[in-house]
Amino acid sequence: MTRPRIFIDGDAQRTLVAAQKPELRILSTAELNAEAPAHLLDDDITPVARLFARNAGFMPLPSAADIAAWTLAIDGCVRAPRRWTIGELEQQFETVTRTAVLECAGNGRSFFPEPAGVVLWQHGAAGCVAWTGVRLADLLAACDLTADAVYTGHHSPDMRFDGEGPAISRGLPIAKALAPETLVAWALNGEPIPPLHGGPLRVIAPGFPASASQKWITRIEIRDREHDGERMLNLHYRLPRVPVRPLAPGERYDEALFDVITDVPVRAVVAAPRDGFALAPGAPLTVRGRAWSGHTPLAKVELSLDGGKSWQAAELGPLPDTFAWRRFSATRAPPPAGAIEIIARASDAGGRMQPLASAPWNPRGYCNNTVHRVRGRIG
């Protein structure tokens, strides 16, 4: 495949988001980062106009001719390297659709008490969408993996802003690459994936941070070791196995203490009422929102109106797919007049729940799933 003829920089990407996603909050970073305010996370399937966006460098903008010629190659630790056009993928393999949450590993980062990273997401770097494509496992079966295959390496044409190399090159443990939910997708909510979200072809790895779902994919390299591509090292998308303290000037972290993030933590986000709400006295309080987890299923969502002293369970809606989010809702008796705070806390089936305060500080601010607090007034 020839490289796409057009690439756009961060300013052009932000202009595109402002036009196509006017409700999103665009962060003041060199790279594109745009998230939905929490009250917009209120759909079973997130519309593209409300889906967060994060790009790490120059974004490819493929033409119709580029898309027609687009190919995916798989090579490395395989006995039969292969290459397919998107049309050949559709014709030769079973097409599947999976509904799954896509969430940035840094979602919630802005709520750490210590500065952690520069992309200060609040709650909206997440969405739940329907992805259509083929199982990566089916493609790997056609390539016949060798016994030393342990990791994938993902390659795309997007470049860093300095032009010195790929913007990002992540990968997956081979077990996740072979999992039935992991796709190579060409459609989002029943339409071709827009370039802004990685079209015409991207990897989808539900349950993993969104960085593992590589955009504009052209090659999957099968590795005999953990992938070492761009943003796989230097603490990118890694968590410490034990709490670490902030460094003194000149100190460096021991990278051996950090592991690649392979799961997103349980989270609940209140969509209504929105922060700053006002409610007439004597009216019942109705709360609703969305909750999700990674590979360990969501178990419950609880609400507190007294600062976390007491909790009452919310009602959970159906689970549309294994890695989709679920609706939660509750109606409470009319609260007394005055200031009020709603706290939503989710727990997974393994007993892990969202913390009331930030988890132990980590240098990149990943996986901060502190409870969502919505404040308002009665009367």
Buried (B, 14 or more C-beta within 10 A) or exposed (E): BEEBEBBBBBEBBBEBBEEBBEEBBBBEBEBBBBBBBBBBBBBBBBBBEBBBBBBBBBBBBBEEEBBEBBBBBBBBBBEEEBEBBBEEBBEEBEBBBBBBBBBBBBBBBBBBEEEBBBBBBBBBBBBBBBBBBBBBBBBBEBBEBEEEBBBBBBBBBBBBEEEEEBBBBBBBBBEBBBBEBBBBBBBBBEEBBBBBBBBBBBBBBBBBBBBBBBBBBBBBBBBEEEBEBBBBBEBBBBBBEEEBEEEEEEEEBEEEEBEBBBBBBBBBBBBBBBBEBEBEEEEEBEBBBBBBBBBBBBBBBBBBBEEBEEBEEBEBBEBBBBBBBBBBBBEBEEBEEEEBBBBBBBBBEEEBBBBEEBBEBBBBBBBBBBBBBBEBEBB
